[in-house]
């Protein structure tokens, strides 16, 4: 098996679920899974020609690295706000912008799923598909798989 590939079946299943989310849900441009400690685990490649994804100075992975960073920061910020407000666990966050929407959902182990969509995406369909992903991915993200994904992920500077 080539270096940088995930040898575990759980990793292949997770990649398959992520690919399906991007390819089969209309309006989804890019997806990132970030560990509970803020490290990017998996991400999609942004759609070619997608509006709002060309970020100057985005680093070697471009918008994918930016999405993982934003998802991690947003998860931390909303988690802190929920703690201050004694609101319990944050399940979902939505940021609606002129050029698109960013949705973040918590996965059972504290990891986060972030999805960037076109502005007019059917948000009920997107959130439903994200919830399905979270339900299916939660049991796959074992500590062993997270360690494998971290080792296989390219360094994002």
N, CA, C and O atoms as a GROMACS GRO file, in nm:
protein
  628
    1UNK      N    1   0.084  -0.118   0.000
    1UNK     CA    2   0.000   0.000   0.000
    1UNK      C    3   0.089   0.124   0.000
    1UNK      O    4   0.191   0.129   0.068
    2UNK      N    5   0.050   0.224  -0.076
    2UNK     CA    6   0.130   0.344  -0.092
    2UNK      C    7   0.135   0.423   0.036
    2UNK      O    8   0.039   0.421   0.113
    3UNK      N    9   0.246   0.495   0.062
    3UNK     CA   10   0.252   0.578   0.181
    3UNK      C   11   0.144   0.685   0.175
    3UNK      O   12   0.108   0.735   0.069
    4UNK      N   13   0.094   0.717   0.291
    4UNK     CA   14  -0.007   0.822   0.300
    4UNK      C   15  -0.148   0.772   0.275
    4UNK      O   16  -0.243   0.848   0.288
    5UNK      N   17  -0.163   0.642   0.240
    5UNK     CA   18  -0.297   0.588   0.225
    5UNK      C   19  -0.338   0.525   0.356
    5UNK      O   20  -0.254   0.483   0.435
    6UNK      N   21  -0.465   0.519   0.377
    6UNK     CA   22  -0.516   0.466   0.502
    6UNK      C   23  -0.539   0.318   0.485
    6UNK      O   24  -0.619   0.277   0.401
    7UNK      N   25  -0.471   0.237   0.564
    7UNK     CA   26  -0.480   0.093   0.551
    7UNK      C   27  -0.605   0.036   0.615
    7UNK      O   28  -0.647  -0.075   0.581
    8UNK      N   29  -0.666   0.107   0.706
    8UNK     CA   30  -0.782   0.055   0.778
    8UNK      C   31  -0.910   0.066   0.698
    8UNK      O   32  -0.927   0.160   0.620
    9UNK      N   33  -0.999  -0.029   0.718
    9UNK     CA   34  -1.129  -0.028   0.651
    9UNK      C   35  -1.211   0.094   0.694
    9UNK      O   36  -1.283   0.152   0.614
   10UNK      N   37  -1.199   0.133   0.822
   10UNK     CA   38  -1.272   0.250   0.870
   10UNK      C   39  -1.235   0.376   0.795
   10UNK      O   40  -1.321   0.459   0.768
   11UNK      N   41  -1.108   0.390   0.762
   11UNK     CA   42  -1.064   0.507   0.686
   11UNK      C   43  -1.123   0.509   0.546
   11UNK      O   44  -1.163   0.614   0.496
   12UNK      N   45  -1.127   0.392   0.482
   12UNK     CA   46  -1.186   0.382   0.348
   12UNK      C   47  -1.335   0.414   0.354
   12UNK      O   48  -1.387   0.484   0.266
   13UNK      N   49  -1.403   0.363   0.456
   13UNK     CA   50  -1.546   0.390   0.471
   13UNK      C   51  -1.571   0.539   0.494
   13UNK      O   52  -1.665   0.596   0.437
   14UNK      N   53  -1.488   0.601   0.576
   14UNK     CA   54  -1.504   0.743   0.605
   14UNK      C   55  -1.480   0.827   0.481
   14UNK      O   56  -1.555   0.921   0.453
   15UNK      N   57  -1.376   0.794   0.406
   15UNK     CA   58  -1.350   0.866   0.280
   15UNK      C   59  -1.465   0.849   0.182
   15UNK      O   60  -1.502   0.944   0.113
   16UNK      N   61  -1.521   0.729   0.175
   16UNK     CA   62  -1.634   0.702   0.086
   16UNK      C   63  -1.754   0.788   0.126
   16UNK      O   64  -1.819   0.847   0.040
   17UNK      N   65  -1.784   0.794   0.257
   17UNK     CA   66  -1.895   0.876   0.306
   17UNK      C   67  -1.873   1.024   0.273
   17UNK      O   68  -1.966   1.093   0.232
   18UNK      N   69  -1.751   1.071   0.291
   18UNK     CA   70  -1.719   1.211   0.263
   18UNK      C   71  -1.735   1.241   0.114
   18UNK      O   72  -1.792   1.344   0.077
   19UNK      N   73  -1.686   1.151   0.029
   19UNK     CA   74  -1.698   1.169  -0.116
   19UNK      C   75  -1.844   1.172  -0.157
   19UNK      O   76  -1.884   1.255  -0.240
   20UNK      N   77  -1.924   1.084  -0.101
   20UNK     CA   78  -2.068   1.082  -0.133
   20UNK      C   79  -2.134   1.212  -0.092
   20UNK      O   80  -2.219   1.264  -0.165
   21UNK      N   81  -2.097   1.266   0.022
   21UNK     CA   82  -2.156   1.390   0.070
   21UNK      C   83  -2.131   1.503  -0.030
   21UNK      O   84  -2.222   1.580  -0.061
   22UNK      N   85  -2.009   1.512  -0.079
   22UNK     CA   86  -1.974   1.620  -0.172
   22UNK      C   87  -2.038   1.597  -0.309
   22UNK      O   88  -2.090   1.690  -0.369
   23UNK      N   89  -2.034   1.474  -0.358
   23UNK     CA   90  -2.079   1.447  -0.494
   23UNK      C   91  -2.230   1.437  -0.507
   23UNK      O   92  -2.284   1.467  -0.613
   24UNK      N   93  -2.300   1.396  -0.402
   24UNK     CA   94  -2.443   1.367  -0.416
   24UNK      C   95  -2.536   1.471  -0.356
   24UNK      O   96  -2.656   1.466  -0.380
   25UNK      N   97  -2.483   1.565  -0.279
   25UNK     CA   98  -2.570   1.666  -0.218
   25UNK      C   99  -2.556   1.795  -0.298
   25UNK      O  100  -2.449   1.857  -0.298
   26UNK      N  101  -2.663   1.836  -0.366
   26UNK     CA  102  -2.656   1.957  -0.448
   26UNK      C  103  -2.617   2.080  -0.366
   26UNK      O  104  -2.672   2.104  -0.258
   27UNK      N  105  -2.524   2.157  -0.419
   27UNK     CA  106  -2.483   2.281  -0.355
   27UNK      C  107  -2.364   2.270  -0.263
   27UNK      O  108  -2.308   2.372  -0.223
   28UNK      N  109  -2.321   2.147  -0.228
   28UNK     CA  110  -2.205   2.131  -0.142
   28UNK      C  111  -2.079   2.153  -0.224
   28UNK      O  112  -2.059   2.089  -0.327
   29UNK      N  113  -1.994   2.243  -0.178
   29UNK     CA  114  -1.871   2.276  -0.249
   29UNK      C  115  -1.748   2.210  -0.187
   29UNK      O  116  -1.659   2.164  -0.259
   30UNK      N  117  -1.743   2.206  -0.056
   30UNK     CA  118  -1.625   2.155   0.013
   30UNK      C  119  -1.664   2.105   0.152
   30UNK      O  120  -1.757   2.156   0.214
   31UNK      N  121  -1.590   2.003   0.198
   31UNK     CA  122  -1.620   1.940   0.327
   31UNK      C  123  -1.490   1.916   0.401
   31UNK      O  124  -1.388   1.883   0.340
   32UNK      N  125  -1.493   1.932   0.533
   32UNK     CA  126  -1.376   1.901   0.615
   32UNK      C  127  -1.419   1.833   0.744
   32UNK      O  128  -1.520   1.870   0.804
   33UNK      N  129  -1.342   1.733   0.786
   33UNK     CA  130  -1.359   1.670   0.917
   33UNK      C  131  -1.236   1.708   0.999
   33UNK      O  132  -1.123   1.686   0.957
   34UNK      N  133  -1.262   1.765   1.116
   34UNK     CA  134  -1.156   1.816   1.202
   34UNK      C  135  -1.165   1.742   1.336
   34UNK      O  136  -1.275   1.722   1.388
   35UNK      N  137  -1.052   1.702   1.391
   35UNK     CA  138  -1.051   1.631   1.520
   35UNK      C  139  -1.091   1.724   1.633
   35UNK      O  140  -1.093   1.846   1.617
   36UNK      N  141  -1.121   1.667   1.747
   36UNK     CA  142  -1.162   1.744   1.864
   36UNK      C  143  -1.054   1.842   1.907
   36UNK      O  144  -1.083   1.947   1.966
   37UNK      N  145  -0.927   1.810   1.878
   37UNK     CA  146  -0.818   1.901   1.914
   37UNK      C  147  -0.780   1.994   1.800
   37UNK      O  148  -0.674   2.058   1.805
   38UNK      N  149  -0.863   2.002   1.696
   38UNK     CA  150  -0.845   2.102   1.592
   38UNK      C  151  -0.761   2.062   1.472
   38UNK      O  152  -0.733   2.146   1.386
   39UNK      N  153  -0.721   1.937   1.465
   39UNK     CA  154  -0.638   1.895   1.352
   39UNK      C  155  -0.724   1.843   1.237
   39UNK      O  156  -0.817   1.766   1.260
   40UNK      N  157  -0.692   1.885   1.114
   40UNK     CA  158  -0.768   1.834   0.999
   40UNK      C  159  -0.747   1.684   0.983
   40UNK      O  160  -0.634   1.636   0.983
   41UNK      N  161  -0.856   1.608   0.969
   41UNK     CA  162  -0.849   1.464   0.951
   41UNK      C  163  -0.874   1.425   0.806
   41UNK      O  164  -0.798   1.348   0.747
   42UNK      N  165  -0.980   1.478   0.748
   42UNK     CA  166  -1.017   1.449   0.610
   42UNK      C  167  -1.078   1.574   0.549
   42UNK      O  168  -1.138   1.655   0.619
   43UNK      N  169  -1.061   1.590   0.419
   43UNK     CA  170  -1.128   1.700   0.351
   43UNK      C  171  -1.145   1.665   0.205
   43UNK      O  172  -1.074   1.581   0.150
   44UNK      N  173  -1.241   1.732   0.144
   44UNK     CA  174  -1.264   1.715   0.001
   44UNK      C  175  -1.181   1.819  -0.072
   44UNK      O  176  -1.133   1.916  -0.014
   45UNK      N  177  -1.166   1.796  -0.199
   45UNK     CA  178  -1.106   1.899  -0.282
   45UNK      C  179  -1.219   1.991  -0.325
   45UNK      O  180  -1.326   1.943  -0.359
   46UNK      N  181  -1.198   2.122  -0.324
   46UNK     CA  182  -1.305   2.213  -0.364
   46UNK      C  183  -1.342   2.190  -0.509
   46UNK      O  184  -1.258   2.154  -0.592
   47UNK      N  185  -1.469   2.212  -0.540
   47UNK     CA  186  -1.517   2.199  -0.677
   47UNK      C  187  -1.445   2.300  -0.765
   47UNK      O  188  -1.423   2.414  -0.725
   48UNK      N  189  -1.409   2.258  -0.885
   48UNK     CA  190  -1.340   2.350  -0.975
   48UNK      C  191  -1.436   2.460  -1.017
   48UNK      O  192  -1.552   2.435  -1.052
   49UNK      N  193  -1.387   2.581  -1.012
   49UNK     CA  194  -1.468   2.695  -1.052
   49UNK      C  195  -1.572   2.735  -0.950
   49UNK      O  196  -1.659   2.817  -0.980
   50UNK      N  197  -1.566   2.681  -0.830
   50UNK     CA  198  -1.665   2.715  -0.729
   50UNK      C  199  -1.643   2.858  -0.681
   50UNK      O  200  -1.530   2.896  -0.651
   51UNK      N  201  -1.751   2.936  -0.673
   51UNK     CA  202  -1.735   3.074  -0.629
   51UNK      C  203  -1.696   3.081  -0.482
   51UNK      O  204  -1.740   3.000  -0.400
   52UNK      N  205  -1.615   3.179  -0.449
   52UNK     CA  206  -1.582   3.203  -0.310
   52UNK      C  207  -1.479   3.108  -0.250
   52UNK      O  208  -1.457   3.112  -0.129
   53UNK      N  209  -1.416   3.024  -0.331
   53UNK     CA  210  -1.320   2.929  -0.275
   53UNK      C  211  -1.176   2.968  -0.302
   53UNK      O  212  -1.084   2.902  -0.251
   54UNK      N  213  -1.152   3.069  -0.379
   54UNK     CA  214  -1.015   3.111  -0.405
   54UNK      C  215  -0.975   3.213  -0.300
   54UNK      O  216  -1.006   3.331  -0.312
   55UNK      N  217  -0.907   3.166  -0.198
   55UNK     CA  218  -0.866   3.253  -0.088
   55UNK      C  219  -0.717   3.282  -0.101
   55UNK      O  220  -0.636   3.190  -0.097
   56UNK      N  221  -0.679   3.409  -0.117
   56UNK     CA  222  -0.537   3.440  -0.126
   56UNK      C  223  -0.464   3.405   0.002
   56UNK      O  224  -0.515   3.426   0.112
   57UNK      N  225  -0.345   3.351  -0.013
   57UNK     CA  226  -0.264   3.317   0.104
   57UNK      C  227  -0.320   3.201   0.183
   57UNK      O  228  -0.296   3.189   0.303
   58UNK      N  229  -0.396   3.115   0.116
   58UNK     CA  230  -0.463   3.006   0.184
   58UNK      C  231  -0.372   2.890   0.219
   58UNK      O  232  -0.420   2.791   0.275
   59UNK      N  233  -0.246   2.897   0.191
   59UNK     CA  234  -0.154   2.789   0.224
   59UNK      C  235  -0.150   2.685   0.115
   59UNK      O  236  -0.215   2.699   0.011
   60UNK      N  237  -0.072   2.578   0.138
   60UNK     CA  238  -0.050   2.480   0.033
   60UNK      C  239  -0.175   2.404  -0.008
   60UNK      O  240  -0.183   2.358  -0.122
   61UNK      N  241  -0.273   2.391   0.080
   61UNK     CA  242  -0.395   2.319   0.045
   61UNK      C  243  -0.508   2.414   0.009
   61UNK      O  244  -0.620   2.370  -0.012
   62UNK      N  245  -0.480   2.542   0.002
   62UNK     CA  246  -0.579   2.640  -0.041
   62UNK      C  247  -0.702   2.642   0.046
   62UNK      O  248  -0.693   2.644   0.168
   63UNK      N  249  -0.818   2.643  -0.019
   63UNK     CA  250  -0.945   2.657   0.051
   63UNK      C  251  -0.974   2.541   0.144
   63UNK      O  252  -1.044   2.558   0.244
   64UNK      N  253  -0.921   2.422   0.113
   64UNK     CA  254  -0.944   2.307   0.201
   64UNK      C  255  -0.880   2.332   0.337
   64UNK      O  256  -0.943   2.306   0.440
   65UNK      N  257  -0.758   2.381   0.339
   65UNK     CA  258  -0.691   2.413   0.465
   65UNK      C  259  -0.765   2.525   0.536
   65UNK      O  260  -0.780   2.522   0.658
   66UNK      N  261  -0.812   2.624   0.461
   66UNK     CA  262  -0.888   2.734   0.521
   66UNK      C  263  -1.015   2.682   0.585
   66UNK      O  264  -1.049   2.723   0.696
   67UNK      N  265  -1.087   2.593   0.518
   67UNK     CA  266  -1.211   2.539   0.572
   67UNK      C  267  -1.187   2.465   0.702
   67UNK      O  268  -1.261   2.484   0.799
   68UNK      N  269  -1.085   2.381   0.707
   68UNK     CA  270  -1.054   2.307   0.829
   68UNK      C  271  -1.021   2.403   0.944
   68UNK      O  272  -1.063   2.380   1.057
   69UNK      N  273  -0.947   2.507   0.915
   69UNK     CA  274  -0.910   2.606   1.016
   69UNK      C  275  -1.033   2.679   1.069
   69UNK      O  276  -1.048   2.697   1.190
   70UNK      N  277  -1.119   2.721   0.978
   70UNK     CA  278  -1.240   2.794   1.017
   70UNK      C  279  -1.334   2.703   1.097
   70UNK      O  280  -1.391   2.746   1.197
   71UNK      N  281  -1.349   2.579   1.053
   71UNK     CA  282  -1.435   2.483   1.124
   71UNK      C  283  -1.385   2.463   1.266
   71UNK      O  284  -1.464   2.463   1.361
   72UNK      N  285  -1.256   2.446   1.281
   72UNK     CA  286  -1.198   2.427   1.414
   72UNK      C  287  -1.221   2.550   1.503
   72UNK      O  288  -1.262   2.537   1.618
   73UNK      N  289  -1.195   2.668   1.449
   73UNK     CA  290  -1.214   2.791   1.525
   73UNK      C  291  -1.359   2.816   1.562
   73UNK      O  292  -1.390   2.856   1.674
   74UNK      N  293  -1.448   2.792   1.467
   74UNK     CA  294  -1.590   2.812   1.491
   74UNK      C  295  -1.642   2.714   1.596
   74UNK      O  296  -1.723   2.750   1.681
   75UNK      N  297  -1.594   2.590   1.589
   75UNK     CA  298  -1.632   2.491   1.690
   75UNK      C  299  -1.588   2.532   1.829
   75UNK      O  300  -1.663   2.518   1.925
   76UNK      N  301  -1.467   2.584   1.839
   76UNK     CA  302  -1.415   2.629   1.968
   76UNK      C  303  -1.494   2.749   2.020
   76UNK      O  304  -1.529   2.755   2.137
   77UNK      N  305  -1.520   2.844   1.931
   77UNK     CA  306  -1.593   2.965   1.970
   77UNK      C  307  -1.735   2.933   2.016
   77UNK      O  308  -1.778   2.982   2.121
   78UNK      N  309  -1.807   2.852   1.940
   78UNK     CA  310  -1.945   2.821   1.978
   78UNK      C  311  -1.949   2.731   2.102
   78UNK      O  312  -2.042   2.742   2.183
   79UNK      N  313  -1.851   2.644   2.117
   79UNK     CA  314  -1.844   2.562   2.238
   79UNK      C  315  -1.823   2.648   2.361
   79UNK      O  316  -1.885   2.625   2.465
   80UNK      N  317  -1.735   2.747   2.351
   80UNK     CA  318  -1.712   2.840   2.462
   80UNK      C  319  -1.836   2.922   2.493
   80UNK      O  320  -1.868   2.944   2.610
   81UNK      N  321  -1.905   2.966   2.389
   81UNK     CA  322  -2.028   3.043   2.410
   81UNK      C  323  -2.133   2.958   2.480
   81UNK      O  324  -2.203   3.006   2.570
   82UNK      N  325  -2.146   2.833   2.439
   82UNK     CA  326  -2.244   2.743   2.501
   82UNK      C  327  -2.211   2.719   2.648
   82UNK      O  328  -2.301   2.710   2.732
   83UNK      N  329  -2.083   2.709   2.679
   83UNK     CA  330  -2.042   2.692   2.818
   83UNK      C  331  -2.078   2.815   2.901
   83UNK      O  332  -2.132   2.802   3.011
   84UNK      N  333  -2.048   2.934   2.848
   84UNK     CA  334  -2.080   3.058   2.920
   84UNK      C  335  -2.230   3.073   2.941
   84UNK      O  336  -2.275   3.124   3.043
   85UNK      N  337  -2.307   3.028   2.844
   85UNK     CA  338  -2.454   3.043   2.853
   85UNK      C  339  -2.521   2.922   2.916
   85UNK      O  340  -2.644   2.916   2.925
   86UNK      N  341  -2.439   2.827   2.961
   86UNK     CA  342  -2.490   2.702   3.019
   86UNK      C  343  -2.592   2.638   2.926
   86UNK      O  344  -2.698   2.593   2.969
   87UNK      N  345  -2.555   2.635   2.797
   87UNK     CA  346  -2.646   2.586   2.695
   87UNK      C  347  -2.626   2.441   2.657
   87UNK      O  348  -2.696   2.391   2.568
   88UNK      N  349  -2.533   2.372   2.721
   88UNK     CA  350  -2.510   2.233   2.684
   88UNK      C  351  -2.420   2.222   2.563
   88UNK      O  352  -2.347   2.315   2.528
   89UNK      N  353  -2.426   2.107   2.500
   89UNK     CA  354  -2.341   2.077   2.384
   89UNK      C  355  -2.395   2.147   2.259
   89UNK      O  356  -2.516   2.150   2.236
   90UNK      N  357  -2.304   2.202   2.178
   90UNK     CA  358  -2.342   2.261   2.050
   90UNK      C  359  -2.355   2.147   1.949
   90UNK      O  360  -2.261   2.070   1.929
   91UNK      N  361  -2.469   2.137   1.888
   91UNK     CA  362  -2.491   2.031   1.790
   91UNK      C  363  -2.469   2.080   1.647
   91UNK      O  364  -2.422   2.004   1.562
   92UNK      N  365  -2.501   2.206   1.621
   92UNK     CA  366  -2.494   2.258   1.485
   92UNK      C  367  -2.474   2.408   1.486
   92UNK      O  368  -2.528   2.478   1.572
   93UNK      N  369  -2.396   2.457   1.390
   93UNK     CA  370  -2.374   2.600   1.374
   93UNK      C  371  -2.389   2.634   1.227
   93UNK      O  372  -2.340   2.560   1.141
   94UNK      N  373  -2.457   2.744   1.196
   94UNK     CA  374  -2.474   2.788   1.059
   94UNK      C  375  -2.426   2.932   1.046
   94UNK      O  376  -2.465   3.018   1.125
   95UNK      N  377  -2.342   2.957   0.947
   95UNK     CA  378  -2.299   3.092   0.914
   95UNK      C  379  -2.344   3.117   0.770
   95UNK      O  380  -2.294   3.054   0.677
   96UNK      N  381  -2.437   3.209   0.753
   96UNK     CA  382  -2.488   3.243   0.620
   96UNK      C  383  -2.415   3.368   0.571
   96UNK      O  384  -2.414   3.471   0.638
   97UNK      N  385  -2.354   3.357   0.453
   97UNK     CA  386  -2.276   3.467   0.396
   97UNK      C  387  -2.329   3.499   0.257
   97UNK      O  388  -2.411   3.424   0.203
   98UNK      N  389  -2.285   3.609   0.199
   98UNK     CA  390  -2.326   3.645   0.064
   98UNK      C  391  -2.286   3.540  -0.038
   98UNK      O  392  -2.360   3.511  -0.132
   99UNK      N  393  -2.167   3.482  -0.019
   99UNK     CA  394  -2.113   3.389  -0.120
   99UNK      C  395  -2.134   3.243  -0.087
   99UNK      O  396  -2.093   3.157  -0.165
  100UNK      N  397  -2.195   3.212   0.025
  100UNK     CA  398  -2.218   3.072   0.060
  100UNK      C  399  -2.256   3.055   0.205
  100UNK      O  400  -2.268   3.152   0.280
  101UNK      N  401  -2.274   2.930   0.244
  101UNK     CA  402  -2.310   2.895   0.381
  101UNK      C  403  -2.207   2.800   0.438
  101UNK      O  404  -2.154   2.714   0.367
  102UNK      N  405  -2.179   2.816   0.565
  102UNK     CA  406  -2.090   2.724   0.635
  102UNK      C  407  -2.170   2.661   0.747
  102UNK      O  408  -2.223   2.730   0.834
  103UNK      N  409  -2.178   2.528   0.744
  103UNK     CA  410  -2.246   2.453   0.848
  103UNK      C  411  -2.145   2.367   0.919
  103UNK      O  412  -2.060   2.305   0.855
  104UNK      N  413  -2.153   2.363   1.051
  104UNK     CA  414  -2.064   2.281   1.131
  104UNK      C  415  -2.149   2.196   1.224
  104UNK      O  416  -2.237   2.248   1.294
  105UNK      N  417  -2.123   2.065   1.225
  105UNK     CA  418  -2.191   1.972   1.315
  105UNK      C  419  -2.088   1.897   1.396
  105UNK      O  420  -1.978   1.867   1.349
  106UNK      N  421  -2.125   1.867   1.520
  106UNK     CA  422  -2.039   1.790   1.609
  106UNK      C  423  -2.058   1.642   1.580
  106UNK      O  424  -2.171   1.594   1.565
  107UNK      N  425  -1.947   1.569   1.574
  107UNK     CA  426  -1.950   1.424   1.563
  107UNK      C  427  -1.934   1.371   1.705
  107UNK      O  428  -1.878   1.439   1.790
  108UNK      N  429  -1.981   1.252   1.730
  108UNK     CA  430  -1.992   1.200   1.867
  108UNK      C  431  -1.865   1.208   1.950
  108UNK      O  432  -1.873   1.225   2.072
  109UNK      N  433  -1.749   1.198   1.890
  109UNK     CA  434  -1.624   1.199   1.966
  109UNK      C  435  -1.569   1.340   1.989
  109UNK      O  436  -1.459   1.354   2.042
  110UNK      N  437  -1.642   1.442   1.950
  110UNK     CA  438  -1.595   1.579   1.962
  110UNK      C  439  -1.534   1.632   1.835
  110UNK      O  440  -1.505   1.752   1.825
  111UNK      N  441  -1.514   1.546   1.736
  111UNK     CA  442  -1.469   1.592   1.605
  111UNK      C  443  -1.580   1.674   1.542
  111UNK      O  444  -1.694   1.671   1.586
  112UNK      N  445  -1.544   1.748   1.437
  112UNK     CA  446  -1.641   1.836   1.372
  112UNK      C  447  -1.647   1.807   1.223
  112UNK      O  448  -1.547   1.774   1.160
  113UNK      N  449  -1.767   1.820   1.168
  113UNK     CA  450  -1.789   1.812   1.025
  113UNK      C  451  -1.827   1.952   0.979
  113UNK      O  452  -1.924   2.009   1.028
  114UNK      N  453  -1.752   2.006   0.885
  114UNK     CA  454  -1.782   2.137   0.829
  114UNK      C  455  -1.813   2.125   0.681
  114UNK      O  456  -1.743   2.055   0.608
  115UNK      N  457  -1.918   2.193   0.638
  115UNK     CA  458  -1.959   2.189   0.498
  115UNK      C  459  -1.979   2.332   0.449
  115UNK      O  460  -2.046   2.412   0.514
  116UNK      N  461  -1.919   2.362   0.334
  116UNK     CA  462  -1.935   2.492   0.269
  116UNK      C  463  -2.022   2.471   0.146
  116UNK      O  464  -1.993   2.385   0.064
  117UNK      N  465  -2.130   2.551   0.134
  117UNK     CA  466  -2.224   2.535   0.024
  117UNK      C  467  -2.239   2.663  -0.057
  117UNK      O  468  -2.192   2.770  -0.017
  118UNK      N  469  -2.306   2.651  -0.170
  118UNK     CA  470  -2.346   2.769  -0.247
  118UNK      C  471  -2.452   2.843  -0.167
  118UNK      O  472  -2.518   2.782  -0.082
  119UNK      N  473  -2.472   2.973  -0.194
  119UNK     CA  474  -2.566   3.051  -0.113
  119UNK      C  475  -2.711   3.001  -0.121
  119UNK      O  476  -2.786   3.013  -0.023
  120UNK      N  477  -2.751   2.947  -0.233
  120UNK     CA  478  -2.891   2.906  -0.248
  120UNK      C  479  -2.912   2.755  -0.231
  120UNK      O  480  -3.012   2.702  -0.279
  121UNK      N  481  -2.821   2.688  -0.164
  121UNK     CA  482  -2.836   2.544  -0.139
  121UNK      C  483  -2.958   2.520  -0.051
  121UNK      O  484  -2.994   2.603   0.032
  122UNK      N  485  -3.022   2.406  -0.071
  122UNK     CA  486  -3.136   2.365   0.012
  122UNK      C  487  -3.079   2.321   0.148
  122UNK      O  488  -3.030   2.209   0.162
  123UNK      N  489  -3.086   2.411   0.245
  123UNK     CA  490  -3.020   2.386   0.372
  123UNK      C  491  -3.084   2.270   0.449
  123UNK      O  492  -3.014   2.202   0.524
  124UNK      N  493  -3.212   2.246   0.431
  124UNK     CA  494  -3.272   2.131   0.500
  124UNK      C  495  -3.216   2.001   0.446
  124UNK      O  496  -3.194   1.907   0.522
  125UNK      N  497  -3.193   1.994   0.316
  125UNK     CA  498  -3.134   1.875   0.255
  125UNK      C  499  -2.988   1.858   0.299
  125UNK      O  500  -2.944   1.748   0.330
  126UNK      N  501  -2.914   1.968   0.300
  126UNK     CA  502  -2.773   1.964   0.339
  126UNK      C  503  -2.760   1.920   0.485
  126UNK      O  504  -2.678   1.832   0.516
  127UNK      N  505  -2.838   1.978   0.574
  127UNK     CA  506  -2.827   1.941   0.715
  127UNK      C  507  -2.872   1.798   0.739
  127UNK      O  508  -2.816   1.728   0.824
  128UNK      N  509  -2.972   1.752   0.665
  128UNK     CA  510  -3.015   1.613   0.677
  128UNK      C  511  -2.902   1.518   0.636
  128UNK      O  512  -2.872   1.422   0.707
  129UNK      N  513  -2.838   1.545   0.523
  129UNK     CA  514  -2.729   1.460   0.476
  129UNK      C  515  -2.609   1.467   0.570
  129UNK      O  516  -2.540   1.367   0.590
  130UNK      N  517  -2.583   1.586   0.628
  130UNK     CA  518  -2.475   1.598   0.726
  130UNK      C  519  -2.506   1.513   0.849
  130UNK      O  520  -2.418   1.446   0.902
  131UNK      N  521  -2.631   1.516   0.894
  131UNK     CA  522  -2.670   1.437   1.011
  131UNK      C  523  -2.652   1.288   0.983
  131UNK      O  524  -2.610   1.213   1.072
  132UNK      N  525  -2.684   1.245   0.863
  132UNK     CA  526  -2.661   1.105   0.825
  132UNK      C  527  -2.512   1.073   0.830
  132UNK      O  528  -2.473   0.968   0.881
  133UNK      N  529  -2.429   1.163   0.777
  133UNK     CA  530  -2.284   1.144   0.779
  133UNK      C  531  -2.235   1.132   0.923
  133UNK      O  532  -2.159   1.041   0.956
  134UNK      N  533  -2.279   1.224   1.008
  134UNK     CA  534  -2.237   1.224   1.148
  134UNK      C  535  -2.277   1.094   1.216
  134UNK      O  536  -2.198   1.035   1.289
  135UNK      N  537  -2.399   1.048   1.190
  135UNK     CA  538  -2.445   0.923   1.249
  135UNK      C  539  -2.364   0.803   1.204
  135UNK      O  540  -2.336   0.712   1.282
  136UNK      N  541  -2.325   0.804   1.077
  136UNK     CA  542  -2.247   0.692   1.023
  136UNK      C  543  -2.100   0.701   1.058
  136UNK      O  544  -2.034   0.600   1.080
  137UNK      N  545  -2.047   0.823   1.065
  137UNK     CA  546  -1.904   0.842   1.088
  137UNK      C  547  -1.866   0.831   1.235
  137UNK      O  548  -1.752   0.799   1.267
  138UNK      N  549  -1.960   0.857   1.324
  138UNK     CA  550  -1.930   0.859   1.466
  138UNK      C  551  -1.863   0.733   1.516
  138UNK      O  552  -1.766   0.740   1.591
  139UNK      N  553  -1.913   0.618   1.476
  139UNK     CA  554  -1.854   0.492   1.523
  139UNK      C  555  -1.725   0.457   1.449
  139UNK      O  556  -1.648   0.373   1.496
  140UNK      N  557  -1.701   0.520   1.334
  140UNK     CA  558  -1.579   0.491   1.258
  140UNK      C  559  -1.458   0.566   1.314
  140UNK      O  560  -1.345   0.520   1.301
  141UNK      N  561  -1.482   0.682   1.374
  141UNK     CA  562  -1.371   0.766   1.422
  141UNK      C  563  -1.316   0.717   1.555
  141UNK      O  564  -1.330   0.783   1.658
  142UNK      N  565  -1.255   0.601   1.552
  142UNK     CA  566  -1.191   0.544   1.671
  142UNK      C  567  -1.060   0.618   1.696
  142UNK      O  568  -1.009   0.684   1.605
  143UNK      N  569  -1.005   0.610   1.816
  143UNK     CA  570  -0.875   0.672   1.841
  143UNK      C  571  -0.767   0.623   1.744
  143UNK      O  572  -0.681   0.700   1.701
  144UNK      N  573  -0.771   0.494   1.709
  144UNK     CA  574  -0.672   0.439   1.616
  144UNK      C  575  -0.685   0.502   1.478
  144UNK      O  576  -0.585   0.537   1.415
  145UNK      N  577  -0.809   0.516   1.430
  145UNK     CA  578  -0.830   0.576   1.298
  145UNK      C  579  -0.791   0.722   1.298
  145UNK      O  580  -0.730   0.770   1.202
  146UNK      N  581  -0.825   0.795   1.404
  146UNK     CA  582  -0.785   0.936   1.411
  146UNK      C  583  -0.633   0.948   1.405
  146UNK      O  584  -0.581   1.038   1.339
  147UNK      N  585  -0.561   0.861   1.473
  147UNK     CA  586  -0.414   0.864   1.469
  147UNK      C  587  -0.364   0.835   1.328
  147UNK      O  588  -0.271   0.901   1.281
  148UNK      N  589  -0.423   0.738   1.261
  148UNK     CA  590  -0.384   0.707   1.122
  148UNK      C  591  -0.408   0.825   1.030
  148UNK      O  592  -0.323   0.859   0.948
  149UNK      N  593  -0.526   0.888   1.043
  149UNK     CA  594  -0.559   1.001   0.958
  149UNK      C  595  -0.466   1.120   0.981
  149UNK      O  596  -0.429   1.190   0.887
  150UNK      N  597  -0.430   1.142   1.107
  150UNK     CA  598  -0.336   1.251   1.138
  150UNK      C  599  -0.201   1.228   1.074
  150UNK      O  600  -0.139   1.321   1.021
  151UNK      N  601  -0.153   1.102   1.079
  151UNK     CA  602  -0.024   1.070   1.019
  151UNK      C  603  -0.027   1.081   0.868
  151UNK      O  604   0.071   1.122   0.806
  152UNK      N  605  -0.140   1.045   0.807
  152UNK     CA  606  -0.151   1.046   0.662
  152UNK      C  607  -0.177   1.186   0.607
  152UNK      O  608  -0.148   1.212   0.490
  153UNK      N  609  -0.230   1.276   0.689
  153UNK     CA  610  -0.264   1.410   0.642
  153UNK      C  611  -0.136   1.490   0.617
  153UNK      O  612  -0.043   1.486   0.696
  154UNK      N  613  -0.134   1.563   0.504
  154UNK     CA  614  -0.018   1.649   0.479
  154UNK      C  615  -0.014   1.763   0.581
  154UNK      O  616  -0.118   1.809   0.627
  155UNK      N  617   0.104   1.807   0.613
  155UNK     CA  618   0.119   1.918   0.708
  155UNK      C  619   0.059   2.043   0.648
  155UNK      O  620   0.091   2.080   0.535
  156UNK      N  621  -0.027   2.110   0.724
  156UNK     CA  622  -0.088   2.234   0.680
  156UNK      C  623  -0.023   2.346   0.757
  156UNK      O  624  -0.031   2.352   0.880
  157UNK      N  625   0.040   2.434   0.686
  157UNK     CA  626   0.112   2.544   0.750
  157UNK      C  627   0.035   2.672   0.738
  157UNK      O  628   0.080   2.776   0.787
   0.00000   0.00000   0.00000
